[in-house]
Amino acid sequence: MEGFEVTYLGVQKNGLVDLNSLRDAIRPATCLVSCMAAHNEIGVVQPFREIGALCRKHKVLFHTDAAQALSTIPIHVEQDNIDLMSMSAHKIYGPKGCGALYVRRRPRVRLRSPVSGGGQERGIRSGSVATPLVVGMGAACTLIVQEQARDAAHALTLRNRLLHGLQARLPHIIVNGDL
């Protein structure tokens, strides 16, 4: 994207964003902070609630990629100060090829399409909506609300069983990330 300066922040040894580094990186011209809510490979869950609060305090929009997080972590866009949130259906029992972008309504976040034409999705994107995929994602969202706590507890049990089994056999293993 032209006309913007991008600042990339590293992470700490445990894979988490340092909130003090983020605070120090926010400048008067900063318009957006974006981060993954949960890492797709090592499972680190970023402190997205604290990041959202920091962004709100500094009047900076906050986007989080919640594709990996929605299956196990309750996310409340208003309480968590999330302005924009990316989601993927196939991570929450839905069909592949369908995603969604949450855009805060009050106060409204204004987006401008990077491409012109069509005017679908309130002018944000062009092209026909894949209705069966959208219906499938809607059903998946309903299902994940019902099953999230149970699925998270089951995943935690499996993770702990695997980790303890590995540590018993390989005492020198190192776990990447923050568990």
C-alpha positions as CSV (number, residue, x, y, z in Angstrom):
1,M,0.0,0.0,0.0
2,E,1.4,3.4,-0.9
3,G,1.3,6.4,1.3
4,F,1.7,4.7,4.6
5,E,4.6,3.9,6.8
6,V,4.5,0.4,8.4
7,T,6.1,-0.4,11.7
8,Y,6.8,-4.1,12.4
9,L,7.2,-5.1,16.1
10,G,9.0,-8.2,17.1
11,V,7.8,-10.5,19.8
12,Q,9.3,-11.5,23.0
13,K,11.0,-14.9,23.5
14,N,7.6,-16.4,24.5
15,G,6.1,-15.2,21.2
16,L,4.0,-12.4,22.8
17,V,3.9,-8.8,21.7
18,D,5.5,-6.5,24.3
19,L,2.7,-4.1,25.2
20,N,5.3,-1.4,26.2
21,S,7.0,-1.7,22.8
22,L,3.6,-1.4,21.1
23,R,2.7,1.7,23.2
24,D,6.1,3.3,22.3
25,A,5.6,2.5,18.6
26,I,2.2,4.3,18.4
27,R,2.8,7.8,16.9
28,P,0.4,10.6,16.2
29,A,0.1,9.4,12.6
30,T,-0.6,5.8,13.5
31,C,-4.0,4.8,12.2
32,L,-4.1,1.0,12.6
33,V,-2.6,-1.8,14.7
34,S,-3.1,-5.3,13.4
35,C,-2.1,-8.7,15.0
36,M,-3.1,-12.3,15.0
37,A,-5.2,-13.2,18.0
38,A,-3.7,-16.7,18.1
39,H,-0.8,-18.1,16.1
40,N,-1.6,-20.9,13.7
41,E,1.6,-22.9,14.3
42,I,2.7,-22.5,17.9
43,G,-0.6,-21.5,19.4
44,V,0.5,-18.4,21.2
45,V,-2.5,-16.2,22.1
46,Q,-1.7,-12.6,21.9
47,P,-3.0,-10.2,24.6
48,F,-5.5,-8.9,22.1
49,R,-7.8,-7.5,24.8
50,E,-5.0,-5.4,26.2
51,I,-3.9,-4.4,22.7
52,G,-7.5,-3.3,21.9
53,A,-7.6,-1.2,25.1
54,L,-4.3,0.4,24.3
55,C,-5.4,1.2,20.8
56,R,-8.7,2.6,22.0
57,K,-6.8,4.8,24.5
58,H,-4.7,6.2,21.7
59,K,-7.6,6.5,19.2
60,V,-6.0,4.0,16.8
61,L,-8.1,1.4,14.9
62,F,-7.4,-2.2,16.0
63,H,-7.6,-5.2,13.6
64,T,-7.2,-8.8,14.7
65,D,-7.0,-11.9,12.6
66,A,-9.1,-14.2,14.7
67,A,-9.2,-17.2,12.3
68,Q,-7.3,-19.5,14.7
69,A,-8.8,-18.1,17.9
70,L,-12.5,-18.3,17.3
71,S,-12.7,-22.1,17.9
72,T,-11.4,-21.9,21.5
73,I,-11.3,-18.3,22.7
74,P,-14.4,-16.2,23.5
75,I,-14.0,-12.9,21.7
76,H,-16.3,-10.0,22.3
77,V,-15.6,-7.3,19.8
78,E,-17.1,-4.4,21.9
79,Q,-15.6,-5.5,25.2
80,D,-12.2,-6.3,23.6
81,N,-12.1,-2.9,21.7
82,I,-11.9,-4.6,18.3
83,D,-12.6,-2.4,15.3
84,L,-11.9,-4.9,12.6
85,M,-11.7,-8.7,12.8
86,S,-10.9,-11.3,10.2
87,M,-12.5,-14.7,10.4
88,S,-12.3,-17.9,8.4
89,A,-15.2,-20.4,8.2
90,H,-13.2,-23.6,7.9
91,K,-11.5,-23.0,11.3
92,I,-14.9,-23.2,13.0
93,Y,-16.7,-26.2,11.3
94,G,-17.6,-24.1,8.2
95,P,-16.8,-24.5,4.5
96,K,-13.4,-23.7,3.0
97,G,-13.3,-20.7,0.8
98,C,-15.5,-18.4,3.0
99,G,-14.4,-15.7,5.4
100,A,-15.8,-12.6,7.0
101,L,-14.5,-9.2,8.1
102,Y,-16.2,-7.7,11.1
103,V,-16.3,-3.9,10.8
104,R,-17.4,-1.9,13.8
105,R,-20.6,0.2,13.2
106,R,-20.6,2.6,16.1
107,P,-18.6,4.7,15.8
108,R,-18.4,3.6,12.2
109,V,-15.2,2.4,10.7
110,R,-15.0,3.6,7.1
111,L,-13.3,1.4,4.6
112,R,-12.4,2.1,1.0
113,S,-12.2,-0.7,-1.5
114,P,-8.7,-1.3,-3.0
115,V,-10.4,-2.2,-6.3
116,S,-13.2,-0.6,-8.2
117,G,-16.3,-2.0,-9.7
118,G,-19.3,-4.1,-8.7
119,G,-20.3,-2.5,-5.5
120,Q,-21.2,-5.7,-3.6
121,E,-20.7,-5.8,0.1
122,R,-21.6,-2.1,0.5
123,G,-18.9,-1.2,-2.0
124,I,-16.1,-3.0,-0.2
125,R,-15.6,-5.8,-2.7
126,S,-16.7,-6.8,-6.1
127,G,-18.1,-10.2,-7.2
128,S,-21.0,-12.4,-6.5
129,V,-21.6,-13.6,-3.0
130,A,-21.2,-17.4,-2.6
131,T,-24.5,-17.8,-0.8
132,P,-24.1,-21.5,0.1
133,L,-20.7,-20.7,1.7
134,V,-22.1,-17.7,3.6
135,V,-25.0,-19.9,4.9
136,G,-22.5,-22.5,5.9
137,M,-20.4,-20.0,7.8
138,G,-23.5,-18.6,9.6
139,A,-24.4,-22.1,10.7
140,A,-20.7,-22.7,11.8
141,C,-20.9,-19.5,13.9
142,T,-24.0,-20.7,15.7
143,L,-22.3,-24.1,16.3
144,I,-19.1,-22.6,17.6
145,V,-21.0,-20.5,20.1
146,Q,-22.6,-23.7,21.4
147,E,-19.4,-25.9,21.4
148,Q,-16.5,-23.5,22.0
149,A,-16.1,-24.1,25.8
150,R,-16.3,-27.9,25.4
151,D,-13.9,-27.9,22.4
152,A,-11.4,-25.6,24.2
153,A,-11.4,-27.9,27.2
154,H,-10.9,-31.0,25.0
155,A,-8.1,-29.4,23.1
156,L,-6.4,-28.3,26.3
157,T,-6.6,-31.9,27.7
158,L,-5.1,-33.3,24.4
159,R,-2.3,-30.7,24.4
160,N,-1.4,-31.4,28.0
161,R,-1.4,-35.1,27.5
162,L,0.9,-34.8,24.4
163,L,3.2,-32.3,26.2
164,H,3.5,-34.4,29.4
165,G,4.1,-37.6,27.3
166,L,6.8,-35.9,25.3
167,Q,8.5,-34.4,28.4
168,A,8.5,-37.8,30.1
169,R,10.3,-39.4,27.2
170,L,12.4,-36.4,26.1
171,P,13.1,-34.3,29.1
172,H,15.3,-31.8,27.2
173,I,12.6,-30.6,24.8
174,I,11.8,-26.9,24.6
175,V,8.3,-25.6,23.9
176,N,8.1,-22.6,21.6
177,G,5.7,-19.9,22.6
178,D,3.6,-19.1,25.7
179,L,1.4,-21.8,26.9
